[in-house]
Amino acid sequence: VLFLILRSGFDGLYGQDAFAYFDYAVGPLRRALPAGEWPPPFFWPPGYPLLVALASLVLGPVPAAGQMVSLVAGALVPLFTVLIARELMPEREYEDGERRHRSQPADAGKTPALQARAPVALLAGLLVAANGQLWQSSAVVMSDTTALLAATAGVWALLRYGRGRGPGWLWLAAAAVAFAVLTRWAYALLAIPCAAYALVVLWRRPRRAAVWHAAGAVLLALLVLSPVIRAAWLAGQGGDARFLGNFAVYSWHPLNALRREFVTAGDGLLSYDWPNGLYYALAPGHRYYFTPLLAPLLLPGVWAMGRQKRRAAAFLLLAWAALIYDFHAGAPYQNFRFTLAYLPPLAIFAALGAGWLLRRLPRALSALLPLALLAGLLWMVAGGYTLTGDFMARKAADLDTVRWVEQQAELETQPETQPGVRLFTFNITFTFQRYSRLETHDLYFLTPEEMSRLLAQGGPGYVLVDVENVLGQWAGRAPEDNLAWLQQNVGLEPLGRHRQYTLFRLQQGSGP
């Protein structure tokens, strides 16, 4: 991923969310931290921006600060996946269980590959490291890899505590899982099986020690979550609903798993090719995930996980994958990056499935399985290279659109004393606001009255929109309403088309 970043010059800012995260982290949040103030209002929870703001104190308020946080987090997720797999399969328990299953002496029929826990754990880590979506999310200024790292590290620490380690491991687990929630709300679902697992382990401890261990974990979790707890309390008192924006635009219903069309408050009409439940169920077979070659390993892997001696630990991983899947299947959105949230448990299931098959297939077939694993991993790497490269190419195409619009607007001929050139656009707004010289306004956030005041200031004006998208997905909403208002009250003169965008010039001499 670092190679692709350096080769393309990609700065990590692509899509509206990335710009919003970065501007908040190096803007109001970076100013609030030295003053000892609470994090200012923001749409999403502040975990990831906090790390970006801290990184910017070292690297400066540049996109590389956010990109570095995502990249380091993405690089560590495979490592903690390996550690989780090793905790699930202690060496002695794993080999003893296999001998009992086979009713054979310790050395009888022992297959070198994947017999012990280490190769299975390593394969799980490789499946995560070669995942295309992890590559893409590691390159962009977004919270996905940071939240996933915190969750994965938290589960590992919790499993360590479950094997008899000291209370520090429980406290580390509580802080890490809480930080995952502070970064992305979806990981609150993971906190449920984590809490259930912790209670099972605490029940087996001496009562006095269990109370002390649990109290420390609860206090640490509350401390980490204090910014959002305080925000929720203020919202209940009539204050601003900071960090709670997702709750205003997200809805969940189990029957959404059977639907493929939704009308949402934040994104208008969404129409997909597959029902939600089927989309997320088939995602592991995508070439950007495990590919069709390795995804079938999930089935024997889940079977093997269910037969693990440590039933509570097996339940924790199965619940992790199931709850995240259920949430996204019942939400009105399909986004491939959402599948990243249950990548570690699925990778462990697939690795267990490979080990289970290797010990049970006939010798001729078991010799072919390592070749199939290698081919699948290479296929994953090729998919990751394509997905991430195409993602970076789309950013380059957006920058090319900025240059094209500036050429059409003939900015180089505008005297400095002339009123600024004004652009009304949608979906590509943040890119223009950061990389162009145009005074850019987003059609989503404007009203006709606000546009009328802007136009009264004079100066040339332009509109850049994906007409088909605005008239389809956003019919009856602000982008489409504002475009129609400009057409009827000002007049739009088509100048040209670049990619999916059409550029219009506001007709001179006409006005609202």
C-alpha positions in Angstrom: 0.0 0.0 0.0 2.8 2.4 0.8 4.3 1.6 -2.6 1.0 2.5 -4.3 0.8 5.7 -2.3 4.3 6.8 -3.2 3.9 5.8 -6.9 0.6 7.7 -7.3 1.1 10.6 -5.0 -2.3 9.8 -3.4 -2.7 12.0 -0.3 -5.5 10.0 1.4 -8.3 12.5 0.7 -11.0 11.0 -1.4 -14.7 11.1 -0.8 -16.6 13.6 1.3 -16.0 11.6 4.6 -12.2 11.7 4.3 -12.2 15.5 3.9 -14.5 15.9 6.8 -12.4 13.8 9.1 -9.2 15.6 8.1 -10.6 19.1 8.4 -12.1 18.4 11.8 -8.9 16.8 13.1 -6.5 19.5 12.1 -9.0 22.3 12.6 -11.2 22.7 15.6 -10.0 19.5 17.4 -6.3 20.4 17.0 -7.1 23.8 18.5 -9.1 22.4 21.4 -6.6 19.8 22.6 -3.9 22.2 23.8 -6.5 24.2 25.6 -7.7 21.2 27.5 -11.2 21.5 26.0 -13.6 18.7 25.2 -13.7 17.6 21.5 -15.8 20.1 19.6 -19.0 18.9 17.8 -18.6 16.5 14.9 -20.8 14.1 12.9 -18.9 10.9 13.8 -17.4 9.8 17.1 -14.0 11.4 17.7 -11.6 8.4 18.2 -9.9 8.5 14.8 -9.7 12.3 14.6 -8.0 12.4 18.0 -5.2 10.2 16.7 -4.9 12.3 13.5 -4.7 15.5 15.6 -2.0 14.0 17.7 -0.1 12.8 14.6 -0.4 16.3 13.1 1.4 17.8 16.1 4.5 15.8 14.8 3.9 15.7 11.0 2.1 19.0 10.7 -1.5 19.7 9.7 -1.1 17.8 6.4 -3.1 14.8 5.0 -0.1 12.5 5.6 -0.9 12.7 9.3 -4.3 11.0 8.8 -2.9 8.7 6.2 -0.1 7.5 8.5 -2.6 6.6 11.2 -4.7 4.6 8.8 -1.6 2.9 7.3 0.0 1.9 10.6 -3.3 0.6 11.9 -3.9 -1.4 8.8 -0.5 -2.9 9.0 -1.1 -4.1 12.6 -4.4 -5.7 12.1 -2.9 -8.9 10.5 -0.5 -9.2 13.5 -3.3 -9.1 16.1 -5.3 -11.5 14.0 -2.4 -14.0 14.3 -2.3 -13.4 18.0 -6.0 -14.0 18.4 -5.7 -17.3 16.4 -2.8 -18.4 18.7 -4.9 -17.7 21.8 -7.8 -19.7 20.4 -5.6 -22.7 19.8 -3.1 -23.3 22.6 -0.5 -25.7 21.3 -1.1 -28.5 23.7 -4.9 -28.3 23.6 -4.9 -28.2 19.8 -2.7 -31.2 19.4 -4.4 -33.2 22.2 -7.8 -32.5 20.8 -6.7 -33.7 17.3 -5.3 -36.9 18.8 -8.5 -37.6 20.7 -10.5 -36.9 17.5 -8.4 -39.3 15.4 -7.9 -41.8 18.3 -4.3 -42.2 17.1 -0.9 -42.0 18.9 0.7 -38.6 19.0 2.9 -39.2 16.0 0.6 -41.2 13.8 -0.4 -39.7 10.6 0.8 -36.3 11.6 0.7 -33.8 8.6 3.4 -31.3 8.8 1.4 -28.4 7.3 -1.2 -26.8 9.5 -1.0 -29.5 12.2 0.1 -27.1 14.9 -1.4 -23.8 15.7 1.4 -21.6 14.2 0.7 -22.3 10.5 -3.1 -21.9 11.0 -2.5 -18.6 12.8 -0.1 -17.4 10.2 -2.5 -18.3 7.4 -5.2 -16.2 9.2 -2.8 -13.3 9.3 -2.0 -13.7 5.6 -5.7 -13.7 4.7 -6.1 -10.4 6.4 -2.9 -8.9 5.0 -3.8 -9.8 1.5 -7.4 -8.4 1.7 -8.0 -5.8 -0.9 -10.4 -3.8 1.3 -7.8 -3.5 4.0 -5.4 -2.2 1.5 -7.7 0.5 0.3 -8.8 1.5 3.8 -5.2 1.7 4.9 -4.5 4.3 2.2 -7.3 6.8 2.9 -7.9 9.3 5.7 -10.8 7.3 7.3 -11.5 5.6 10.6 -12.0 2.0 9.4 -8.6 0.5 10.0 -8.1 2.4 13.3 -11.4 1.0 14.7 -10.6 -2.5 13.4 -7.2 -2.4 15.0 -8.6 -1.4 18.4 -11.3 -4.1 18.2 -8.8 -6.8 17.2 -6.3 -5.8 19.9 -9.1 -5.7 22.4 -10.3 -9.2 21.6 -6.8 -10.5 21.8 -6.2 -9.0 25.2 -9.6 -10.4 26.4 -8.6 -13.9 25.3 -5.3 -13.5 27.1 -7.3 -12.6 30.3 -9.5 -15.6 29.7 -6.5 -17.9 29.8 -5.7 -16.9 33.4 -3.6 -13.8 32.8 -3.7 -10.8 35.3 -6.3 -8.0 35.4 -4.1 -5.8 33.2 -5.2 -7.8 30.2 -8.9 -7.2 31.0 -8.3 -3.5 31.5 -6.4 -3.3 28.2 -9.3 -5.1 26.5 -11.9 -2.8 28.0 -9.9 0.3 26.9 -9.3 -1.0 23.4 -12.8 -2.1 22.7 -14.1 1.1 24.1 -11.8 3.0 21.8 -13.1 1.0 18.8 -16.6 2.2 19.8 -15.2 5.7 20.2 -14.0 5.4 16.6 -17.0 3.7 14.9 -20.3 3.1 16.5 -20.8 -0.3 14.9 -18.2 -1.8 17.3 -20.7 -1.3 20.1 -22.1 -4.6 18.8 -18.7 -6.3 19.4 -18.8 -5.0 23.0 -21.8 -7.2 23.7 -20.1 -10.6 23.3 -16.9 -9.2 24.8 -18.8 -8.3 27.9 -20.5 -11.7 28.0 -17.1 -13.5 27.7 -15.6 -11.3 30.4 -18.5 -12.1 32.7 -18.0 -15.9 32.1 -14.3 -15.5 33.0 -14.9 -13.3 36.0 -17.5 -15.8 37.3 -14.6 -18.4 37.5 -12.3 -16.0 39.4 -12.4 -15.5 43.2 -15.2 -13.2 44.1 -13.1 -10.4 45.5 -10.6 -10.4 42.6 -13.4 -10.5 40.1 -15.1 -7.4 41.6 -11.7 -5.6 41.5 -11.0 -6.7 37.9 -14.5 -5.8 36.7 -14.5 -2.4 38.4 -11.2 -1.4 36.8 -12.5 -2.5 33.3 -15.7 -0.5 33.7 -13.9 2.6 34.8 -11.4 2.5 32.0 -14.2 1.9 29.4 -16.1 4.9 30.8 -13.0 7.1 30.7 -12.3 6.2 27.1 -15.9 6.8 26.1 -16.3 10.0 28.2 -16.4 12.3 25.2 -19.4 10.5 23.6 -21.1 9.9 27.0 -20.9 13.6 27.8 -22.2 14.4 24.3 -25.1 12.0 24.7 -25.9 13.6 28.1 -25.8 17.2 26.6 -28.1 16.1 23.7 -30.5 14.8 26.3 -30.5 18.2 28.0 -31.3 19.9 24.7 -27.7 20.6 23.6 -26.1 19.8 20.3 -26.0 16.1 19.3 -22.3 16.0 18.7 -20.9 12.7 17.5 -24.4 11.2 17.0 -25.0 12.1 13.4 -25.1 8.4 12.4 -28.2 7.9 14.6 -30.1 10.5 12.6 -29.5 9.0 9.2 -29.2 5.2 10.0 -32.2 3.0 10.4 -32.3 -0.8 10.9 -34.9 -3.4 10.2 -34.4 -7.2 9.8 -36.4 -7.2 6.6 -33.9 -4.8 5.0 -31.8 -8.0 4.5 -34.4 -8.9 1.8 -34.6 -5.5 0.2 -32.5 -3.8 -2.5 -34.0 -0.3 -2.7 -34.1 2.2 0.1 -35.0 5.9 0.6 -32.7 7.4 3.2 -32.5 10.8 4.9 -28.9 11.4 4.1 -28.4 9.7 0.7 -31.8 9.8 -1.1 -32.9 6.9 -3.2 -30.5 3.9 -3.1 -31.0 1.1 -5.5 -28.8 -2.0 -5.6 -28.5 -5.2 -7.7 -28.7 -7.6 -4.7 -30.7 -7.7 -1.5 -28.7 -6.5 1.4 -28.5 -9.9 3.2 -27.2 -11.6 0.1 -24.8 -8.9 -0.8 -23.0 -9.1 2.6 -23.2 -13.0 2.6 -21.5 -13.2 -0.8 -18.9 -10.5 -0.1 -16.2 -13.0 1.3 -16.2 -14.7 -2.2 -15.3 -11.4 -4.0 -11.9 -11.1 -5.5 -11.3 -8.1 -3.2 -11.9 -10.3 -0.2 -11.1 -14.0 0.0 -11.9 -14.8 -3.7 -14.1 -17.7 -4.8 -11.2 -20.0 -4.3 -10.7 -19.4 -0.6 -14.1 -18.3 0.6 -15.5 -21.9 0.8 -13.0 -22.6 3.6 -15.3 -20.6 5.8 -17.8 -23.5 6.1 -15.5 -26.1 7.5 -13.9 -23.3 9.5 -17.1 -22.4 11.3 -17.6 -26.1 12.0 -14.1 -26.4 13.4 -14.6 -23.3 15.5 -17.8 -24.6 17.0 -15.9 -27.7 18.1 -13.2 -25.8 19.8 -12.6 -26.8 23.4 -12.8 -23.2 24.6 -16.5 -22.7 23.8 -16.7 -19.2 25.3 -13.8 -18.0 23.1 -15.4 -19.7 20.0 -18.7 -17.9 20.9 -16.9 -14.6 21.0 -15.5 -14.8 17.5 -18.7 -16.3 16.0 -20.8 -13.5 17.7 -18.3 -10.9 16.4 -18.9 -11.9 12.8 -22.6 -12.6 13.2 -23.6 -9.4 14.9 -21.7 -7.2 12.4 -23.2 -9.1 9.5 -26.7 -8.7 11.0 -26.2 -5.0 11.5 -25.1 -4.3 7.9 -27.6 -6.7 6.4 -30.4 -4.8 8.2 -29.1 -1.3 7.4 -30.2 0.5 4.2 -26.7 0.7 2.8 -24.4 -1.5 0.7 -20.7 -0.5 1.0 -17.9 -3.0 0.5 -15.7 -1.4 3.0 -18.2 -2.2 5.7 -17.2 -5.9 5.3 -13.8 -4.9 6.9 -15.4 -4.9 10.3 -15.6 -8.7 10.5 -12.5 -9.6 8.5 -10.3 -11.0 11.4 -12.9 -13.6 12.6 -13.6 -14.6 9.0 -9.9 -15.0 8.3 -9.5 -17.2 11.4 -12.5 -19.3 10.3 -11.0 -19.8 6.8 -7.6 -20.7 8.2 -9.2 -23.2 10.6 -11.2 -24.6 7.6 -7.9 -25.1 5.7 -6.4 -26.9 8.6 -9.5 -29.1 9.1 -9.5 -30.1 5.5 -5.8 -30.8 5.3 -6.1 -33.3 8.2 -9.1 -35.1 6.7 -8.7 -35.1 2.9 -7.1 -38.0 1.2 -3.3 -37.7 0.8 -3.5 -36.8 -2.9 -6.0 -34.0 -2.4 -4.3 -32.7 0.8 -1.1 -32.2 -1.3 -3.0 -29.9 -3.6 -4.5 -27.8 -0.9 -1.4 -25.7 -0.2 -1.2 -24.9 -3.9 -4.8 -23.8 -3.8 -4.0 -21.6 -0.8 -1.1 -20.0 -2.5 -3.1 -19.4 -5.7 -5.9 -17.9 -3.6 -3.5 -15.6 -1.8 -2.0 -14.4 -5.0 -5.4 -13.8 -6.4 -6.2 -11.7 -3.3 -3.0 -9.7 -3.8 -3.9 -9.0 -7.4 -7.4 -7.9 -6.4 -6.0 -5.6 -3.7 -3.6 -4.1 -6.1 -6.5 -3.4 -8.6 -8.9 -2.1 -6.0 -6.5 0.2 -4.3 -4.9 1.4 -7.6 -8.4 2.1 -9.1 -9.3 4.0 -6.0 -6.3 6.2 -6.2 -6.9 6.7 -10.0 -10.4 8.0 -9.2 -8.8 10.7 -7.0 -6.5 11.6 -9.9 -9.5 11.8 -12.2 -11.2 14.2 -9.8 -8.2 16.4 -9.8 -8.3 16.3 -13.6 -11.9 17.4 -13.4 -10.8 20.4 -11.3 -8.2 21.4 -13.9 -10.8 21.0 -16.7 -13.4 23.2 -15.0 -10.8 25.9 -14.3 -9.8 25.9 -17.9 -13.5 26.2 -19.0 -13.9 29.0 -16.5 -10.8 30.7 -18.0 -9.5 31.6 -14.6 -6.1 32.6 -16.0 -7.8 35.6 -17.8 -9.6 36.9 -14.7 -8.1 40.1 -13.3 -7.5 40.0 -9.6 -10.0 42.9 -9.1 -12.9 41.1 -10.7 -15.4 39.3 -8.5 -14.5 35.7 -7.8 -15.7 32.9 -10.0 -18.4 31.0 -8.2 -19.1 27.2 -8.6 -22.2 25.3 -7.4 -21.6 21.6 -7.4 -22.4 18.3 -5.6 -20.5 15.1 -4.6 -17.2 16.6 -5.6 -17.4 19.7 -3.5 -14.6 19.1 -1.0 -12.2 18.3 -3.8 -12.9 21.7 -5.4 -12.8 23.5 -2.1 -9.3 22.1 -1.4 -7.6 22.0 -4.8 -9.2 24.7 -6.9 -9.3 28.5 -6.9 -13.1 28.6 -7.4 -15.4 29.8 -4.7 -17.3 26.5 -4.3 -20.7 25.9 -2.8 -22.5 22.5 -2.3 -26.0 22.2 -3.6 -27.0 19.9 -0.8 -26.6 22.5 1.9 -28.0 25.6 0.1 -31.5 27.0 0.0 -32.9 29.2 -2.8 -32.7 32.2 -0.6 -29.0 31.6 0.1 -28.2 31.1 -3.6 -30.1 34.3 -4.4 -27.9 36.2 -2.0 -24.7 34.7 -3.4 -25.7 35.5 -7.0 -26.5 39.1 -6.0 -22.8 39.6 -5.2 -22.1 39.4 -8.9 -19.3 37.6 -10.8 -19.4 34.7 -13.2 -21.0 31.5 -11.9 -21.0 27.9 -13.0 -22.7 24.6 -12.0 -21.0 21.2 -12.2 -23.2 18.2 -11.5 -23.8 14.6 -12.4 -27.2 15.3 -13.9 -28.3 11.6 -14.0 -27.4 11.1 -10.4 -29.1 14.3 -9.2 -32.3 13.6 -11.1 -32.4 10.0 -10.0 -31.0 9.4 -6.5 -31.7 12.9 -5.3 -35.1 13.5 -6.9 -37.2 15.7 -4.7 -34.3 16.6 -2.4 -32.0 19.6 -2.1 -29.6 18.9 -4.9 -32.3 18.4 -7.5 -34.5 21.2 -6.1 -31.7 23.7 -6.2 -30.6 22.6 -9.7 -34.2 23.2 -10.9 -34.4 26.6 -9.2 -31.2 27.7 -10.9 -32.5 26.5 -14.3 -35.9 28.3 -13.9 -34.7 31.5 -12.2 -31.2 32.1 -13.6 -30.7 29.9 -16.6 -28.1 27.2 -17.3 -26.0 27.2 -20.5 -24.3 23.8 -21.1 -20.5 24.2 -21.7 -19.4 20.6 -21.9 -19.1 17.2 -20.2 -16.2 15.7 -18.4 -16.5 12.1 -17.2 -20.0 11.9 -15.6 -20.1 15.6 -14.9 -21.8 18.3 -16.9 -20.6 21.9 -16.6 -23.2 24.7 -17.0 -22.6 28.5 -17.0 -25.1 30.7 -15.2 -26.6 33.0 -17.9 -25.4 36.6 -17.5 -28.0 39.3 -17.2 -30.6 36.9 -15.7 -31.3 36.6 -12.0 -33.9 35.5 -9.5 
